[in-house]
Amino acid sequence: TLDRLGRVHPARPPVPAAGIRPEPDSGQLWGLSFALPARAWHAVGGMDETYAGYGGEETDLAARLSLSGLPTFWVGGARAYHQHHPVHVPPLQHFAPILANAARFRARHGRWCMTYWLGQFRDAGLIAWDEAAESIRLLRPPTESEIAAASRPDALFS
């Protein structure tokens, strides 16, 4: 029933029908569905729990695994199901954690993550930021009405 009702995430590459397919972009690691040897998990320190709230933690894990030399693959037939939840575009309900976690990632890796969302926040006049910036300058937090307006009950994916 889940196979029949489920929808493939449009932003993810299709899973091969069989075998494995190398993935050159370690940033494709998806916290909803991944597997790795326990020794690799422990070697990089696992998921960094200092990422608080929403965003950045799985991108950080992927970057650290990549730096360790562990390759990324898509596994044929591997399926994961994610229960639908309300979507906000952009995710203004997670505004403060996204800013903090993006800054944490930038300090560790020398580059930004969640650039799509940061760009949406910038375009909404909430932050001053670009990919060359060393930091994010808060202009103002989103209002409750802006957060409510970002809700997309019709959207299956953000």
Secondary structure, DSSP 8 states (H G I E B T S, - for coil): -HHHH----TTS----SSSEEEES-GGG--TTS----HHHHHHTTSS-TTS-SSSSHHHHHHHHHHHTT--EEEETT----------BSS-GGGHHHHHHHHHHHHHHHSS-S-HHHHHHHHHTTSEE--TT-SS-EE-----HHHHHHTB-TT-S--
